[in-house]
Amino acid sequence: MLSAPSAPIQPAALPSPDYALPSGAAPLDHLGIIALNGPDAASFIHNQLTNDFLLLDTQHARLAAFCSGKGRMQASFIGVQGQGEQLLLVCSRDLLATTLKRLSMFVLRAKVKLHDASADYALWGLMGSACIALADSAAWTAAQVDGAHVIELYPAQQTQRQLWIGAANSMPAHAPPCSADDWALGEVMSGIATVSAPVFEAFVPQMLNYESVGGVNFKKGCYPGQEVVARSQFRGTLKRRAYILRTVDAWPQGASTVMAAGQEVFSALDAEQACGTVVQVAYAPDGRWLCIASLQTQAADSGGLHAGGQTGAALQLLALPYPLLEDI
């Protein structure tokens, strides 16, 4: 049964997830790499993903989505140029095999070979003072430093973050270690979600704000799901967005059932039907769980949010660290 919505929450009134993050390097074992090799690598992947890879140079990386014909995200990537005619696509490891198989179906006569290159590389996340000075600090700037690819990511509030891709079994020099949990918290605080198996085909890219953080190019040519993605943008049919949420109460870190990727979110507007889905989670130093969730905008404005059901953990809306684009 629907209840009357409360007054909309004004974005300026929302608290920020301002947890202090350590400086250091965290292993990113949950990610893997698909390598594309051949003269048609850029043109092939350009025709499959939501972003422009024909104009990709060595000074930049690309955030992009791989969608079904219905515009639903089957994977998300950070793409960067490798050596020669090579492209590297970093994605969630639990979707890599499925994604590689589907991409390979579209190769046909293209002069490109795809393979799982995860064993050939080491993936680390750099935070704070462990980050490497690049010529430009803007997100998706890329450079090669001492043989490794370094990609500037969106910060977690005021904490700088980078993706480091080096040779297998290597690690960033002079970077103190930090934990995967620290990195997970920074990922959620950045507001940019990585698609993983629990949310396979759950969202069109705008439901995760990808058009606002450089993940969709509306001027490029066709790709699977392009018509749906464009229609969602230009016909004003999008009613879901990505938000950062935090549990109101503290919970033990081992209480994984409090919040998990793929879990439904409910609002006071409707106790029976979910208003959103948890995409990515992290545990904060104060004992509260944080997540990126894709929610119906009406439910986000109305508050009264709970994880898993009306008796689940109460959730508080936090401010996004970037603006949502209204016009493209």
C-alpha positions in Angstrom: 0.0 0.0 0.0 1.3 3.4 -0.9 1.8 6.1 1.7 2.0 9.8 1.1 5.6 10.8 0.3 7.5 13.1 2.7 9.1 16.3 1.5 11.9 15.6 -1.0 15.4 15.6 0.5 17.5 18.5 -0.8 20.9 17.4 -2.0 22.7 20.2 -0.2 21.3 18.8 3.1 22.7 15.4 2.6 25.8 14.4 4.7 28.9 13.3 2.8 30.6 9.9 3.4 33.7 11.6 4.8 35.6 8.7 6.2 39.4 9.0 6.4 41.0 6.6 4.0 44.6 5.4 4.5 47.4 6.1 2.0 48.8 2.9 0.4 48.3 0.2 -2.2 45.6 -2.5 -2.0 45.5 -5.7 -4.1 42.5 -5.9 -6.4 42.1 -9.6 -6.7 38.4 -9.2 -7.5 39.2 -7.7 -10.9 40.6 -9.3 -14.0 41.8 -8.3 -17.5 40.6 -9.1 -21.0 43.3 -8.3 -23.6 42.5 -7.5 -27.2 45.4 -7.8 -29.7 45.4 -7.0 -33.4 45.0 -4.1 -35.9 41.2 -4.1 -35.4 41.3 -4.1 -31.6 40.1 -0.5 -31.2 37.5 -0.6 -34.0 36.1 -3.9 -32.7 35.6 -2.9 -29.1 34.4 0.6 -30.2 31.4 -1.2 -31.8 30.6 -3.2 -28.6 30.8 -0.7 -25.7 29.1 2.5 -24.7 32.3 4.7 -25.0 34.5 5.8 -27.8 37.6 3.7 -28.3 38.6 4.9 -31.8 39.9 8.1 -30.3 41.5 6.6 -27.2 45.2 7.6 -26.8 47.9 6.6 -24.4 47.1 9.6 -22.1 43.6 8.5 -21.3 41.5 5.6 -20.2 37.8 4.8 -20.8 35.0 3.9 -18.5 32.5 1.9 -20.5 29.6 -0.6 -20.3 28.9 -3.8 -22.3 25.2 -4.1 -22.7 22.6 -6.6 -23.9 20.4 -5.8 -26.9 17.9 -4.4 -24.3 20.5 -1.9 -23.0 21.1 -3.8 -19.7 24.7 -3.8 -18.4 26.4 -7.2 -18.6 29.8 -5.9 -17.5 31.6 -2.6 -16.9 35.2 -1.9 -18.0 38.1 0.5 -17.5 39.9 0.3 -20.8 43.5 1.5 -21.5 45.9 1.1 -24.4 48.5 -1.6 -24.0 51.6 -2.2 -26.0 51.3 -1.7 -29.8 48.0 -2.8 -31.1 46.7 -4.0 -27.7 43.9 -2.9 -25.5 43.3 -3.9 -21.9 39.9 -4.1 -20.4 39.7 -4.3 -16.6 36.4 -5.8 -15.3 34.9 -7.8 -12.4 36.6 -11.2 -12.3 33.3 -13.0 -11.7 32.0 -11.8 -15.0 35.2 -12.1 -17.1 34.7 -15.6 -18.6 31.0 -14.9 -19.5 31.9 -11.5 -21.0 34.9 -12.9 -22.9 32.7 -15.6 -24.5 30.1 -13.2 -25.6 32.5 -10.6 -27.0 34.3 -13.3 -28.9 31.0 -14.2 -30.7 31.1 -10.8 -32.4 34.7 -11.0 -33.7 33.7 -12.5 -37.1 36.2 -11.2 -39.7 37.8 -8.6 -37.4 41.5 -8.9 -37.1 41.6 -9.1 -33.3 42.1 -11.9 -30.8 40.7 -11.8 -27.2 41.9 -13.7 -24.2 41.9 -13.7 -20.4 45.1 -11.9 -19.5 44.5 -11.7 -15.8 47.5 -14.0 -15.0 49.8 -11.7 -17.0 49.2 -8.6 -14.9 49.0 -7.4 -11.3 46.2 -5.0 -10.3 46.6 -2.6 -7.4 44.6 0.3 -6.2 46.6 3.4 -5.0 45.2 5.8 -2.5 46.3 9.1 -1.0 50.0 9.9 -0.9 50.7 6.5 -2.5 49.3 7.9 -5.8 51.8 8.7 -8.6 52.1 12.2 -9.9 50.6 12.4 -13.5 50.6 15.3 -15.9 46.8 15.7 -15.4 44.8 14.9 -12.2 41.5 14.6 -14.1 39.7 11.3 -13.8 40.5 8.8 -16.6 43.9 10.3 -17.3 46.4 7.6 -18.0 50.2 7.2 -18.2 52.9 4.6 -18.3 55.2 4.9 -15.3 58.1 2.5 -14.8 56.5 0.0 -17.2 53.1 0.1 -15.4 49.8 1.7 -16.5 48.5 4.2 -14.0 44.9 5.5 -14.4 43.5 8.4 -12.4 40.1 7.5 -10.9 37.4 9.6 -9.4 38.4 10.5 -5.8 36.7 9.3 -2.7 35.7 12.6 -1.3 39.2 14.3 -0.9 41.3 11.1 -1.2 43.0 10.6 -4.6 42.7 7.1 -6.1 44.5 5.4 -9.0 44.4 2.0 -10.8 47.8 0.5 -11.2 48.4 -2.3 -13.8 51.8 -3.8 -13.8 53.5 -7.1 -14.7 52.4 -10.3 -13.0 53.6 -10.6 -9.4 54.8 -7.0 -9.3 53.6 -4.2 -7.0 53.9 -0.4 -6.8 57.2 0.7 -5.4 57.4 2.5 -2.1 53.7 2.2 -1.4 52.7 1.0 2.1 50.0 -1.8 2.0 46.4 -1.2 2.8 43.5 -3.6 2.7 41.0 -4.6 0.2 38.3 -3.4 2.6 39.9 0.1 2.6 39.8 0.1 -1.2 36.1 -1.1 -1.2 35.2 1.8 1.1 36.9 4.2 -1.3 35.1 2.7 -4.3 31.7 3.2 -2.7 32.6 6.7 -1.5 33.5 7.6 -5.1 29.9 6.8 -6.2 31.1 4.8 -9.3 30.0 1.2 -9.3 31.6 -1.8 -11.0 29.1 -4.3 -12.4 29.5 -7.8 -10.9 27.7 -11.1 -11.2 24.9 -10.4 -8.6 23.7 -7.4 -10.7 24.2 -8.8 -14.2 21.7 -7.2 -16.6 20.0 -5.3 -13.8 20.6 -1.7 -15.1 20.9 0.5 -18.1 24.1 2.6 -17.8 22.2 5.8 -16.6 20.8 3.8 -13.6 24.4 3.8 -12.4 25.1 7.4 -13.4 27.6 6.3 -16.1 26.5 9.2 -18.4 27.6 11.6 -15.7 31.0 10.2 -15.0 32.3 9.7 -18.5 31.1 6.2 -19.2 28.7 6.8 -22.1 29.4 8.7 -25.4 26.1 9.6 -27.0 27.8 10.8 -30.2 29.5 7.6 -31.2 28.0 4.9 -33.5 25.9 1.9 -32.7 26.6 -0.8 -30.1 24.4 -3.5 -28.5 21.6 -1.7 -26.6 22.5 1.7 -28.0 18.9 2.6 -29.0 17.6 1.8 -25.5 20.4 3.8 -23.8 19.8 6.8 -26.0 16.0 6.6 -25.6 16.4 6.6 -21.8 18.5 9.7 -22.0 16.6 11.8 -24.5 13.0 10.9 -23.9 13.2 11.5 -20.2 12.1 7.9 -19.3 14.8 7.3 -16.7 13.4 6.9 -13.2 16.3 5.3 -11.4 19.7 6.7 -10.4 22.7 5.5 -8.4 22.9 6.8 -4.8 25.3 6.3 -1.9 23.5 4.9 1.2 24.7 4.1 4.8 23.1 2.0 7.5 21.8 4.2 10.3 23.1 1.8 13.0 26.4 0.1 13.4 26.7 -3.7 12.7 29.4 -6.3 13.2 31.7 -6.6 10.1 30.9 -10.3 9.8 27.2 -9.6 9.5 27.3 -9.9 5.7 23.5 -10.3 5.5 23.0 -6.7 6.5 23.9 -5.5 3.0 25.2 -7.3 -0.1 25.3 -6.8 -3.9 22.0 -7.8 -5.5 20.0 -7.2 -2.3 16.8 -5.3 -2.7 16.0 -2.0 -1.1 12.5 -1.0 0.1 11.0 2.4 0.9 8.2 3.7 3.0 6.3 4.3 -0.2 5.7 0.6 -0.8 6.3 -2.2 1.7 5.7 -4.9 -0.8 7.7 -4.0 -3.9 11.4 -3.1 -3.9 12.4 0.4 -5.0 16.0 -0.4 -5.8 19.0 -2.8 -5.8 22.3 -2.7 -3.9 25.2 -2.7 -6.4 28.4 -2.5 -4.3 29.0 -2.6 -0.5 31.7 -1.6 2.0 32.3 -1.6 5.7 33.2 1.7 7.4 35.4 2.3 10.5 32.4 3.4 12.6 30.7 0.0 12.1 28.2 1.1 9.6 27.7 -0.5 6.1 27.8 1.7 3.0 26.6 0.9 -0.5 26.0 2.2 -3.9 22.4 1.4 -4.8 20.3 2.1 -7.9 17.0 3.5 -6.6 13.8 4.9 -8.0 14.2 8.6 -7.8 10.9 9.1 -6.1 11.8 6.6 -3.4 15.2 8.2 -2.8 13.5 11.6 -2.4 11.0 10.3 0.1 13.3 8.5 2.5 12.3 5.6 4.8 14.7 3.2 3.1 15.6 -0.3 4.4 17.8 -3.1 3.1 16.2 -6.4 2.3 12.7 -5.4 3.5 10.9 -3.1 5.9 12.3 -4.9 8.9 15.8 -4.7 7.5 18.6 -2.3 8.3 17.5 1.4 8.1 19.4 3.3 5.5 20.5 6.9 5.3 21.0 8.7 2.0 24.4 10.3 1.5 25.6 13.0 -1.0 27.1 12.0 -4.3 30.6 13.4 -4.8 29.8 14.5 -8.4 26.9 16.3 -10.2 24.4 14.5 -12.3 24.3 15.8 -15.9 20.9 17.0 -17.0 21.8 17.7 -20.6 24.2 15.8 -22.9 
